[in-house]
Amino acid sequence: MELKTSDFFYDLPKELIAQDPLEDRAASRLMLLDRNTGEVGHHIFREIIDYLNPGDCLVINNTKVIPARLIGTKADTGAAVEVLLLNRLKDRESTWETLVRPGKKMKVGTKVSFGDGLLTGEVVDIVEDGNRYVKFTYDGIFEEILDKLGQMPLPPYITHHLEDKSYYNTVYAKFDGSAAAPTAGLHFTKELLQQIKDKGVNIAQLTLHVGLGTFRPVKVENIEEHHMHVEHCMINEAAAKMINDTKNSGGRIIAVGTTSCRTLESMANDDGTVRSGEMDTGIFIYPGYRFKVMDCLITNFHLPESTLIMLVSALAGREHILNAYRIAVEEKYRFFSFGDAMFITDDLTKRS
């Protein structure tokens, strides 16, 4: 059966889009969804520990969001421009693939000044999707300058100013490189992670640098024609071994976020074992996909008709997901990046 983008639409009142993070990360709400029956339960996020077993493995994405949004002025006219850093080119350290606004004004050769000349950039090429390669010139350490001048690249549906940049990163964020947060992980505190570890749950870390393609709408009606964005991901040997050992011992693999899920499934062999290494992945998971590694998923509530709602529908079934989202709207859950969480599991029974 051909799946249409419109099959993944749901009606969301604007006031349910969370504009600000909670001060207590683990105090967000948590919906449990049994992926087999569609049954739901309502909890507080810190109660997630009650539904994890000793011997399970929680898989977290330790990427770190950089303050990638730069506001500058064109050198020739003084007009304001916005440059959003997407990917640093591997072979050219000071050159980045960027998203620029207004695009039409940013031709090859255009020079931009940021922070009264603390940082300057020049458009050196125009690439796929109209993105620009910008070569930066600066004195000192680029990351320090970026931390001083850059803003967090919040999604377009968040209109409030973020007072504290740290709230758009997980407490375990380690490696710079993301243009958006792996938002399911925002609910964890260091204390909660320690309690989970103390219970005997393994915690494996991997890295996927989140690109803005996460927010790119699906513009085709037949979802199989959608061109998926590519993101860089990696798993080290220790994490791969922990995941494989968990699987072999009968424990569950619980991905924290769709980015962890996509990395696991991209780095999996046909027999379900995970290999270490790194790669660029453009995996597109939608109903009909057979999961090789992941058993359960901790995730946020996703945009209508997005690739992410298609991914969770592949795990729990489209009807179960849309029904759970309908209940979430009725119960006034908070949606999207700073919103509440969902645990898609195989069993709603409370653990000891």
N, C-alpha and C positions, 0 to 999 in steps of 0.2 A: 504493500500500500504506500502510495506516494505521500510523504509528509509535507505539509505546507507550513510556512512561517506563521500564518494566522492561527494554526492549531495550537500555538503556544502563547496566545494572547490572554491576558486577564485584566480586569478593570481595577486600577489602583488609585484611590483618592490621594491627591498631592500632599495632603497634610500628614500622611503616614510615611513619607520619605524623611528619614532621620537626617537632621541638619547638623547635629552636634554629637560628639562622642560622649559616652557616660564617663563620669570621673572614676567610678569603680567598674573596671572593664568586665568583671565576672558577674555583675549584677544585671546584665541584659537578660531578656527572656530567652527561653530555649523551647522550641517545639520538637518533640520526638515524633518521628514518622516511621512506622513499620513498613518497610518497602514491599513486604509480601502481602499484607492485608489492607494497608492504607489507614490503619488505626493511628490516631494522634494522641499525644499527651502534652501537657503544659507544665513547664518547670522554669527554674532560674538557671542561668548558664553554669554556675559553680557546681550544680547538682549533676553535671555530666559525669563526674567521677563515679557516681552510683551506678552508671550503666556501662562502665568499662571493666573488663576482666583482667586479673593477673595473667600475664602471658600474651595479652593483646599488644599490638604495636601502633602507637600514634605516630603519624608521619607529618612533619611540619616543614614549611618552606621558610628558610632563614634569609631570604632576600631582604634588602633594605631599600626603602624608597628614598631617592635623593630629591632635594628641593629643586626640581628640574624646570620650573617655570620662571623664565627670565623676562623682565620688562625692560626694554631699551628704547633708544631713539636712533633713527636713521641719520648717518653722518652728513648726508647731503641736504636733507630737508628738515631734520629735527622732529619728524613725525614719529609718534609712538608705535612700537611694534612689540609683539609677544613671540618669544621663541621657547618651544618646549623640547627639551632634550629627550631623545628616544633611545638611541644606541650609540655608544662610542665605537668608532671604526677600529678594528683590531690592528690594522696595518698603519693607521695614522692616529696616534694618541690624542692629538689636539683637535681632531675633526669628529663631529657628531652628526648623525642623522637626526633631523629635527622636524617639528611641525611648526609652521610659522603663520602668524596672522598680522596684517592682511597679506595673504599669499601673493596676490597679483603685483604688489609693490616690491616684492622681494626677489628681484631678478639676480642672475649670476653677476657677481661683482659688487653687489650691494654691501655696504659696510654699516655695522650697528655698534653703538657704544652702550655699555651697561655700567651703572654705578659711577657716572662721571669719568669714564675711561679706565676704571679699574680692570675691566674686561672688555675686549673688543672682538667682534666676529665678522667674518666675511662669507657670503654665500658663494660656494665654489662649484656647486652642481645642483641640478634639479632631477629628482629620481622618481620612482614609482609612487603613485598616489599624490604626486605634487609635493612630497616631502623634500626638504633641502638638506644638502650637506653644508654644514657651517664650520669653518676653520677658526678656532679661537686663539687669540694672542693675549698673554698676561704675564705678570711677574709674580713668582711665588708658587704656591700649591693650588691647583685648580679646585680641589675639593673644599679647601678653606674659603676660597673666593665665592664658590657656589653656595656654601653654607651662609655666607654673609649677604649675598645678593638675591639668592633664589627663594621661590615660594614653593610650598608643597603643591603638586599638580592634582588638586582635588577634582573628582568627576564633575561634569557640568550640572548635574542635578543637586549638587551641594552649593548653596549660594551664601552660606554664612562664612565669615572669616575664621580660620583656625588659629586660635591664640597660641597653642603649644604644639609645635611640629611633631613632637614625640608621639602624640596621640594617633598619628597616621602611620605609625610603625608598630610592629609586634614587639613584645618585650624580649624576644629572642632574635630580632633582626641583626644580621651580622655582615653580609656582603652587599656593598653598594651596587645598584644597577637597575632598580625598578622605577617605572614612571607611574605606577599605581600600587596600592597595598594589596597583599593577599589577605583580604578582609576577614575571613573566618578566624584567622589567628589573632585578631585584635581583642578577642574576648578573654584570652588567657592572661593570667597574672603569673608572676614568678612563683608565688605561694601555691597557686593551684597546680602548676606544673610539677612542683616538688611533691605535693600530695599524691598526684597521679603516679609519679615515679616510685614513691614510697609504697604504693599499693601493689607494685610489681608489674606495672605497665611499662613496656619499652618505649623509648622516644627516639625515633630516627629523624635526622635532619637531611634535607636535600635543598637544592636551590633552583628556582626558576625565576628569572628576571621578568617581571610582568610588564607587558607593553600596553599601549593605549588601544591596541586592537581588541582588547577585552571589552571595550565600550562601543566598538564599531557595530552599528546596527546591521541586521541581516536584511539586505535590500532585495533579495530574490524570493519568489513565492515558493519555489521548490527548494527546500533547504539543502539538498545534495549539490546544488549549483553554487552554494556559498563558498567564497574564497577565504580560507581561514588564515589568520595572522600567524606569523612565526615568532617563537620566543626561545631564548637560550636556556637550557637546563642542564643540571649535573647532579650526579649521585656518587659519593665516594665509596671505597671498598667496605669500610666499616658499616656504613648505613645499609648498603646492599646486603651484606651478610646478616645484619640484624633483621631485616625484612624477610629474607629467605629463611632464616632459622625460625622466625615466628610462624611463617606459613607451614614449614615442615613439622612444627610442634603442635599444630592445630589451633594456634591463636589467630585472631582476626587482624587484618590490616585496615586501620581506620585513618583515612586521609583527612587532614585539616585543610579544607579549601579545594576548590576546583583546580588550582595551580598544582598542588601536590598530586592530585588525582591524574592530571594530564602528564605530569612528569613520570609517575609510576607506570602508567599504561604505555608511555612512549619508550621507556627503558626496559620493557618486559619482553622476555622471549615467549614463544608460543606455549611453552609448558608452564608459564606463570612465574618463572624465576626472574629476578631483577638483576640486570648487569650494571656494573659501575662504569663511569665515564661521563662524557658530556656530548651534547648534540643540540641542533636547532630543531624544535618540534612545531609542526603545524597540525597536530592531531585534532580532529573534529569528532567529538563524541555526541551521538544523538540516538534516539530509540532504535533498537535493533543491534546496537553494539554489545558485544560480549566482553565483560570485564575479565582481565587476566589476573590481576593482582588485588585490586581494592575490594573490600567486603562492605565497608560502611563509610559514610562521609559526614563530616561536620562542615556546614556551609551557611552562608547568609541567604536572604531572600533576594532573588535576582530580577532584573528588568524583564518586562513582557517581551516575547519574541526575540530574546537574546540567545546566543550560543550557550550561555551558562544554564538557562532554564531548560534547554534541550539536553544538556549533559545530565542534570539531576533527574530529568524524565527518563533517561536511558537506564538509570539505576533503580528508580522506584516506580516507573510507569507514568505516562502522561496524565492519566485520569487521577491517580493518587496525588500527584504533585499539584495539579490544578485544584483539586478538592482541598488539599492542605493550605494552599494559598488563599482560597476563598474563606476558609476558617480563620486564617491569619488576619485577613482584612476585617472580618467580623469582630475579631477579638482585639483589633487595633494594635497588632504587632508593629514594630518599627522596621522599615524596609531599607535595603541596599547597604552601602559601605559602612555607615555608622549604626546600622540597625541591629535587629535581633538575629538569633541563630536558629538553625534547624539541624537535628541529628538524624540522618537517614540511616536506620539500623535494621538488623534482622530480628530484633527481639526487644520488646519494651519492658521486659522483666527487670526489676531492680536487682543489682548485684549485692553481695555481702560487703 
